[in-house]
Amino acid sequence: MSRRKDRERLEAMRRLDPDYKGFRGSGVEPSRPGNVPLEAVTCTICGRKRNVPRGVAQEQGDRYLCISCTDQGRAREEPVE
């Protein structure tokens, strides 16, 4: 990337968030309001892994149903093994 594009991107980020301090490294992630830690959980019906909020993952555990299966009414089907 060119320096001009870098400067434009930084200016845009500062317009959106006046407190933006710039990139601080990949190991240091800025705290964002509403940033919820996610955890991978496998749906019991379709067998797909989904990233869900940690609270939901702990609450439902091994009986988790993804939104796709719930919307399609597949909750009554046999689980994938």
C-alpha positions in Angstrom: 0.0 0.0 0.0 1.1 3.5 -0.6 1.7 6.0 2.1 -1.2 8.2 0.8 -3.6 5.3 1.2 -2.3 4.6 4.6 -2.8 8.2 5.6 -6.3 8.3 4.1 -7.2 5.1 6.0 -5.9 6.5 9.3 -7.8 9.8 8.8 -11.0 7.8 8.1 -10.5 5.7 11.2 -10.0 8.9 13.3 -13.2 10.5 11.8 -15.1 7.4 12.9 -13.4 7.2 16.3 -11.6 10.3 17.6 -9.8 8.2 20.2 -8.3 5.8 17.6 -4.6 5.5 18.4 -3.6 3.5 15.3 -2.4 0.0 14.9 -0.7 -1.4 18.0 0.2 -4.8 16.8 -1.7 -8.0 16.2 -1.3 -9.2 19.8 -3.0 -6.2 21.2 -6.6 -5.9 20.1 -8.4 -2.7 20.9 -11.4 -3.0 23.3 -14.6 -2.4 21.5 -18.0 -2.0 23.2 -20.1 -4.9 22.4 -17.2 -7.1 21.5 -18.3 -10.5 22.8 -15.8 -13.4 23.0 -16.9 -16.3 20.7 -16.5 -20.0 21.1 -16.9 -22.7 18.4 -19.8 -25.1 19.0 -21.0 -28.0 16.8 -24.7 -28.1 15.9 -26.3 -31.4 17.0 -28.5 -31.6 13.9 -26.4 -30.5 10.9 -23.0 -31.1 12.5 -21.6 -27.7 11.4 -19.3 -25.7 13.7 -20.7 -22.3 14.6 -19.0 -19.4 16.4 -21.4 -18.4 19.2 -21.1 -16.1 22.2 -19.3 -17.9 25.1 -22.4 -17.6 27.4 -24.6 -19.5 24.9 -21.9 -22.1 24.3 -21.6 -22.8 28.1 -25.4 -22.7 28.6 -26.4 -25.1 25.7 -23.2 -27.1 25.5 -23.6 -30.4 23.6 -27.3 -29.8 22.8 -26.7 -26.6 20.7 -29.0 -26.0 17.6 -27.8 -23.5 15.1 -30.1 -20.7 13.8 -30.4 -22.4 10.4 -31.7 -25.6 11.8 -34.0 -23.8 14.2 -35.5 -21.6 11.4 -36.0 -24.6 9.1 -37.8 -26.5 11.8 -35.3 -29.3 11.8 -35.1 -29.4 15.6 -37.2 -32.6 15.7 -34.8 -34.5 13.4 -32.3 -37.1 14.6 -28.9 -35.6 15.5 -25.8 -36.3 13.4 -23.3 -38.6 15.0 
